[in-house]
Amino acid sequence: MRTHGDEGRDADYPGEVILAVDTSLGTAIALIGDDGASRAEASAADPLGHAEVIGDLLVRALDEAGTGPIRHVVAGMGPGPFTGLRIGIAAARAFALGRGIPVLPVPSHVAAALTAIEQDAVSGAFAVVTDARRREVAITVFDGTDADGIPIVIADTVLVPAADADVHLDGVRRIDVATLSAVALARVGARALAAGRTLAGEEPLYLRHPDVTLPGAPKKVGR
């Protein structure tokens, strides 16, 4: 992962770094070292104020992490609301473009699943459930991790009425997630990178498209 010109800088750059950005719920920023350890975190729980806080959170996390060659940016790809999700992905892509480094797209629910498995010791099948607003929830079902340490999806993400969520899950353990760890997102991205895997495409997983639509062509007025 080291590029030409990095030789001789190990004293100033203690290991390579991955930056992760997610705005599927609140706004979450983190940097991890090449050993997977957290170097810095900054977050805000507000699910609506992404644009107002993301710049300050990035600066705070970068300052806390100190020096180090950032080699990849992990972008949380949702599920999430249209506008909020776009802000985080745009910030991740802009940072990567400015540094000339790749963006690694990772489904946000996979990071939440990793937290459940490795931090909370959840075993067996379980569902990550996040608020989709309008009395709906987004649900993805997981069961353990694979040989690369990445949570295994056994039922793809669906959007269902909140009142019907338990019926939909039919006894599968439910884990409601209100905030997402960008450290976990970065670790998933690092493991996918090490395994040569791509976990998501470039298109985000929107919960729904925006309500605002472009007007059609103006009608012709006869004389």
N, C-alpha and C positions, 0 to 999 in steps of 0.2 A: 504493500500500500504506500510505501515511501517513494517519492518522486525525486528526480534529479535536482540537486540544490539543497536537499535536506541534510546531507552528510555534514557531520561536525556541529550540528545544532542540537544534539540530544540534551545538552545541559540546559538549554533555554526552552526546549519543547519536549516535556516529559511524556512521550507517547502520543499516538494519534487520537483524534477526537471525532465523535459523531454527534451532530446536532439534531434534535427532534423537535418538531412543531406540530401541535394538534389544536384544532378549534372545533371539534365535533360536539363538545359539551361547553365547558368554559374555555379558557385559553391556557395552554400548557406548553412550557418550553423546558428543555433539559439538554445537558451535554454529558456524555459518558466517555470514559477512556477506553483504550483498546482491550482492557481487562474486563470491561462491562460495568465497572464501578462508576457511580454517579460523581460527576465533577461539579455540576451546578444544576439547580432547579429554580424555576420561577413560574408562578401560575396565578390565575384569577378565576374565581368560580362563576362570575357573572356570565350567563349564557348569551347575552345580547351585546356586550360592550367590547367585542374582539378588536375592532379597528382602533378604539381609543387606547387600548392597553398593550397591544402586541409589540409595538416598537419599544416601549419602556421595559417590558419583560425580557425581550431579546438582549437589550443593553445590559440589564441587571445580570442575566445568566452568563453572558459573555465575560463581564467584569469579574464575576465570582469564579468562573472556571480558570481565569488567567490565560497565560499563553499556551499555545498548542496548535498544531496543524489540523484544522478541521477538514476531513477528507470526504465526508458524505453528509447529506442532509436527509433525514427521514421525515416524510410528510404523512400525517394522519389523513386517510382518505374517506373517513366516515364509517358508518352512516352518521349523517348530521344534516342540519338545515342548510338550505342552498347558500344563503349569503354568508353565514358564519363559517361554513366549511371552506368556501372560496377564499376568504381572507387568510386563513392559515396556510392553505396550499399556495396561494400567491406569494405569501411572505417566504415560505420555504424555497420556492422556485427562484424568487428574486435574489435571495441570499446565495443560493447555489450558483446562479448565473454570474453574480458579482465575483465569486471565488473561482469560477471555472471548475466546479465539482459536481458529481452526480446527485440526483434526487432519488431516494428509495421510497416508493409508495407502499404504505402498510395500512391494512384495514384497522380502524381504531378499536373495534371490538376485540381484535386479537390481542392488543396490548392490555385491555381490561381482563381478558381471560388469563394472560400470563400473570398478572397481579394476583388473581384469585388462586391460581395453582401454586405459584412459588412463594407468595407472601402469606396468603390466608390458608394454605394447605388444603384447598378444595380438591376432592378426588371424585372420580366417576363423572357421569354426564351432568352438565349444568348449563344454564342459559344466562348469557349476559343480556340484561334488559336496560335500555336507556329511554329517557323521556323524549318523545318525538313531537310533543306539544299537540294541541287540538285533540286532547284526550286519546292519543295514540302512543304506542311504544314500539321501539325497534328491538327485535329479538334475534340473537344468534346462539346456536347451541354448540357446545364444545365437549370434548372428552379427552382429557390428558394432553400430553405433548408427544410429538414424533421424535425420531432419532436426532433431529437437528435442534430439539428443544423448543419447537414452535407449536403452540396450541393447535389441536386438530379440530377442524370444523366438521360437525356431523349433520348440521342442518343450517343452510344458508340464511342470511339475514332476511327477515320479513317485517313488514309493518302491519300491526294489528291494533284494533281498539283496545285501550287500556283495560276496559271492563271484561274483555274476552281473553286476556293474556294467560290467566291460569288454566282456562279450559284449553287453550291452544297448546300449552306446555304439557298438559296431561300427566302431571306428576313429576316432571323433570325439575330438579332443583333450580330455583330462581335466584339470581343475584342482581339486585338493582344497583346500577352504577350511576352516581351523580357527578363524579369528577374522574378524569382520566390521568394516569401517570405517564408523563412524557419520557421518564426514565425507562419504564417498561416498553414504551413504543420504540425507543432507541435500541433497546436490547433485542427486540424482535427483529428490527431492521439489521442489526449487526449479525444476528444468527442467520438470517436469510442471505445476507451478503457472503458470509463465510461458506454457506452451502451452495452458492451459485443459484439461488432461487429468486423468483419474482412473485410476490404475494398479491399484488394488485396491479391493475392497469392504470393508465394516466387519467381515466375518467373517474371522478369522485362518486361515492355511493350516496346520492342525495336521498333524503327521506321523501321528498316531494319537490316538484318544480315550483318556482316562485309564482305567487298569485298574479303578479303584474305581467301582462302580455303586451307585446308590441301591437299597435293598431294596424289594421289592414290598409291596403291601398285606398286612397280617397275615391269616393264614388264620382263618376262623371256626371256633370250637370248638363242636361240638354238645354238647348236654346229655345 
